[in-house]
C-alpha cells in the first residue's frame, strides 16, 4: 500500500532500539526522509547505516531541553518536520510502588513523559505551519492495564496517553494528527533481559521462561508469543501516513490480546 508520504521528513526517537528502527524502515521504504536520534551516537549511527545511506542521525538526551532545541532547529533547517515518532523510553525500577524512590519516579517521568511534552512543544508548531503533520507516541499496555511492580513505568505511560489525547483536540483541526500505539511483550533487548533474568532465576531455558511468563503473567495474550517489532512498526507507519486521515487521538493496541478490557 502506498502510504502517500513520499518526501516527508520524520524524526524518530529511541532510534537505536528495535522498535524505532523497525518504524524507520517502514517509513524509509515509503520514501520518507529519516533522522534517527538516541543518546549514544555510535549506536544510533550504526542503526542509521543499516537502514540506508541517506538516513541521518543525531545524538541527543531528551531529558535536556537544549538537546531538544538542537533537534528542532535541525529539523527546521531541513525545511521543517512532518512526522514525529516518539519511541524513546525506559522501564525503570520494579517493586513495591511505595518503596520506589522519588528520584526513580522523577527519572522515568522525565524520560518517558516530559520528553514527549517538550518535543511536541518544539516540533508541532513546524507541522502547524505546513498544515500537515503526524505525531505517534509509543505507550504500552501498562498505560491502561498496570502491573503493580511497574508503578514508575505505568504512571509515565498513562500520562503520555492522556497528554496525546488532550493535545489531539487542539491540533487535529490544524492538520496535525496525534495518536499512540500500545505494544505488549515485544521481542526486544528489554524483554530479552527480562526473560534471561527469569530463566536464570527459575533454572530453565529462555523459551521456557517465555512460556511460563505468558501463562502466569499475561493470561490474555492468547497468541502465546512475543510480538515482533515489525508488527508494531506496521501500525506506526499507517498512523504516520496520508491514508490515516480520520484517525486522531486514538490509542492503537498491538498487544496480542494482552489487555483484557474493551475500552482504552
C-alpha positions, -999 to 999 in steps of 0.1 A, spaced: 0 0 0 13 34 -9 11 55 23 13 87 3 41 102 23 70 101 -1 93 131 5 80 138 40 106 143 68 105 123 100 123 124 133 123 90 152 134 89 188 149 59 206 165 54 172 190 27 182 162 4 195 145 -24 177 110 -9 176 122 26 164 144 10 138 115 -11 125 94 20 122 122 38 105 125 10 79 88 12 72 88 49 66 121 48 47 106 23 23 78 48 17 103 75 7 103 94 40 135 113 48 146 99 82 165 113 111 171 89 140 180 102 174 192 84 206 216 91 234 246 70 222 260 84 189 278 53 179 247 31 184 223 54 165 248 59 137 252 21 133 214 17 132 210 45 106 237 29 84 218 -4 85 186 12 73 201 33 44 229 55 34 206 85 33 193 81 68 206 108 91 212 107 128 217 130 158 228 121 194 205 137 220 194 133 256 157 140 255 157 149 292 177 181 283 158 210 268 188 223 249 192 190 232 156 191 221 161 226 209 190 215 187 168 187 172 141 212 165 165 236 149 179 209 127 145 199 115 136 235 108 168 240 88 159 210 67 125 225 58 105 215 88 94 183 103 63 164 91 64 133 112 75 127 148 76 91 161 85 91 198 97 56 208 123 66 233 117 54 269 129 34 299 112 8 321 125 20 354 130 0 386 104 -26 397 89 -34 431 65 -21 457 51 12 444 56 29 478 92 17 481 102 33 448 122 64 454 111 99 444 142 101 422 133 70 403 97 82 397 112 115 386 138 99 363 113 78 344 88 107 343 114 130 327 124 103 302 91 89 292 67 117 297 83 151 298 104 143 268 73 139 247 58 172 260 90 191 252 93 175 218 57 184 210 62 220 221 91 224 196 80 201 167 43 205 164 44 243 155 66 234 125 38 210 114 11 236 120 30 260 97 28 233 70 -9 225 77 0 188 78 17 166 105 17 134 124 29 126 159 28 90 171 39 81 206 47 46 218 30 40 251 23 5 265 -3 -19 277 8 -7 311 -9 26 304 -43 10 308 -35 -23 325 -9 -15 351 11 -42 368 17 -35 405 55 -39 404 60 -15 374 44 16 390 70 41 378 67 29 343 28 27 344 25 62 357 46 78 329 29 58 301 -6 66 314 3 103 315 16 101 279 -16 85 267 -36 112 284 -14 140 271 -16 129 234 -54 126 237 -58 161 251 -34 177 226 -51 160 197 -82 180 203 -63 212 197 -40 203 169 -61 179 148 -82 208 134 -49 224 124 -39 194 103 -17 177 128 -30 142 138 -17 128 171 -21 92 181 -5 65 203 5 28 198 5 5 227 26 -26 223 28 -55 248 57 -80 253 75 -72 221 107 -91 213 134 -66 221 165 -61 242 143 -51 271 122 -83 271 153 -103 262 168 -91 295 136 -98 314 135 -134 301 172 -140 307 167 -130 343 136 -151 347 153 -181 331 183 -178 354 161 -175 385 140 -205 375 168 -226 362 151 -231 329 157 -222 292 147 -188 279 120 -204 258 106 -220 289 108 -187 307 88 -170 280 62 -198 281 58 -196 319 57 -158 318 28 -159 293 9 -185 314 14 -167 347 17 -130 339 -1 -125 306 -31 -148 305 -50 -127 279 -21 -127 254 -37 -157 237 -13 -157 207 12 -172 232 44 -155 219 63 -122 220 53 -97 193 78 -86 167 90 -50 162 78 -51 125 43 -59 137 42 -27 157 60 -7 130 33 -15 105 7 2 127 30 32 133 36 35 96 -1 37 89 -7 63 116 21 84 101 6 82 66 -17 102 45 -41 72 45 -50 76 82 -66 110 77 -96 104 100 -76 90 130 -69 114 157 -64 110 195 -66 72 191 -47 45 210 -39 15 189 -30 -17 207 -5 -41 193 -6 -65 222 -17 -100 211 -48 -95 233 -28 -88 265 -52 -61 276 -84 -77 288 -106 -46 287 -127 -35 258 -122 2 264 -88 21 265 
